[in-house]
Amino acid sequence: MNTETLIHELSLDCRPVKPVAHPIVGFFKWIVATIASVSAGVFILRPQPDVWNHLLDPVFVLPAVVLLFISFVCGLSAFLLVIPDSPVVRFDVISVVAIVIWFVFVGYLIVSSDVADAQFGIACTLRMIGLAIFPAALMFFMLKKAFPMNPGLIGLLAVFGALGFAEVGVQFVCRKTFAAHIILWHFLPLCALTFLGIVIGRKTFRWNVKRRLD
């Protein structure tokens, strides 16, 4: 079989491939969908009556702003890093450093605060998971069209990004606004659940690559 015949036969088996959307475009689509879904979830769960008063409280606002910023960075990094040859600044380092800073911040809050008297609040953790399911699933669905070189990292960034937005949404619903509850049943579960992203990313993206190759 000569080269031209081989090329012709291989071309017959080729299927049309839809180009991957620009990462910035995909990211902003995800942001819009995430804000819409989390807002809808908060509306269904019903915000606390005096939630607008908490928007003037630095204890409420500052952690939320920091968490949203880190989630924004993680989401953007996931979309940029999923393209292997994308000429980006070291977003992998930036996003990992941002997550580490958040973990250190939560660790400092745990050490410096009295969390022993925090009331049982598993409902808040479950609400956070529920609000994060759609944003996380949507991001994995959008990212699986590419071939990420580091699926574990991409999965971690995707899950943290989704959980961060979900946690801010839960703060609008939660009636227990004292620090011990927020630290123990909001921030700490977020940190623990983030590591599931490594497992999910490896399973999802490696299965996707294997399925395409087969």
N, C-alpha and C positions, 0 to 999 in steps of 0.2 A: 504494500500500500504506500503510495507516494504522499508527500506532504500535503499537496493540494486536496487530495481525496480525504485525507484525515481531517483537515480543517473543515471541509465541507460537511463531513458526517458529524463532527462535533458541533458545528453551528446549527444543525438540525435539532439538536437536543437542547439548545439554549432557549431560555424563557426570558421574556422582557423583564427588566429590573427597574423598579421605580427608584429614582435617586433619593437619597436621604435628604430631608429638608435641612435648611441652614440651622445650625444649633441655636442661634439667637431667636429665630422665628419659632422653633419648637419650644424653647424655654418660655417665651411670652404667651404662647398658647396654653402651656401648662399652668402658668401663673394665673391667667384669667380663669381657667377651669377650676383651679384649686381654691381661689378666693370665692368663686361662686358656690362651690360645693360645701366649703366650710361655713360660709355665711348661711346657706340654706340649712345646714345641720344645726347651727346655733339657733336659728329661727325656730326650727322644729323642737329643739330642746328647751327653748324659752330662756332668754337672757335674764339674769337677776334684775329685780326692779330698780335698784340703785346703781346699776353698772356705770352710768355716766358719771357718777360722783367719783368712782375709782379711777377714771381717766385723768383726774387731777392729782392722783396719788403717785408720787415717784416710785414707791415700792411696787406698785402695779405696772406702771408704764415702762420703767427702765428695763427690767428683765424681758418684758414683751418685745421692746424695740430691739434689744440685743439678740434675742432669739429669732426674730423675724429677719434681721440682717444676716445672721449666720445661715438660716434656712435658705435665704435668697442666694447667698454665695454657694451653698452646697448644690442647690438645684441648677444654677447656672453652670457650675463646674461639671456636674454630671452630664449635661448636654454637650459641653465643649470637649470633655475628655473621652466621650464615647466615639469620637471620630479619631482614629489612630494618627492620621497625618495632619490633624488640625494644628495650624501654627499659633498656639496659644501660649501665653505666659504661664509659668508653673502653677496652674490652677489646682493641681493635685496637692501641692505643698500648702498653698493658701487655704484651701478648704479643710485639710487635715489640721492645720494649725488653729483654724477657727473652731473646729470641733473640740480640740484639746483644751483651748481656752475656756469653752463652755463647761467641759468636764471639770476643770480646775475650779471654776467659779462655783459649780454645784457642790463640789467637795468642800470648798471653803464655807459655804452656807451650812452644810451639814455639821461641820466641826464647830463652827462659831455659834450655831443656834441650838436651842433646846427642842429637839424633835421627838423626845420621849413621850410627850403628852399629846402628840398629834392623834386626832381621832381617825377611826377607820374610814378610808376614803377610796376603796377599790372602784367605786362607781365612776370617779373622775378619770381613773386610768382607763377604764373600759370605754368611756366617752371619747377619750383621746385616740384610742385605737380605732374606734368606729369612724371618727372624723378623718382619720389618716388613710383609711383603706382605699377610698377612691383616688385621692391624689397619688398615692404610692403605686397603685395598680396602673393608673394612667401613665405615669412616668415610665414604668417598666415596659408597658406596651409601646410607647413612643420610642424608647431607646433600643428595643430589641431588633429594630430594623438595621442597626449598625453592628459592627463587630468590635466591642470594647476589648482592649488589651488587658485591662485589669478589672475583671467583672466583680471581684469582691469589693474593691474601692467604690466602683460605680453604684453597686447595691447599697453600700453604707451611706453614700451621699444622698441617694434617692430616698431612702427610708428616713434619714434625719431631716431632709427637707420637708417631707410630708408630715412627719411628727411635729416639727416645729410650728408649722401653720396650724395644725390641729390643736396643739397645746394652747396657743394663743386664743383659739376659739373656745376651748374649754374654760379658760379664765373668765370669759364673759358669761358663762353658764353657772359656774361653781358658786355656791352660797357661802363656802368657807374660805374666807380671804386672809386668814392669819398665816403667818410665814411658815410655821411648822407643817401645816397641811400641804401648802403649795410645794414645799421642798420635797416632802416624803412621798406624796401621791401624784405630783405633776412632773417635777424636774427629774427625780431619781428614776421613775419608770421610763421616761423618755431616753435617758442615758442607757439604760439596760436594753431597751427594745432596739436601739440603734444598731447594736451588734448583730441583730437578726438580718440586717441588710446585707452583711457579708455573705451569709449562707444563702439567702434568697438570690442575690446577684450571681453567685457562682452557679447555682442550680439553673436559674433562668437563662442566663446568657450562654452558658456552655451547652445546655440542651438545645438552644436556638441554633448555635453554630453547628452542632452535630446533625441536627435535622436538615439544615441547608446542605451540608456536605453529602448527606445520604441521598 
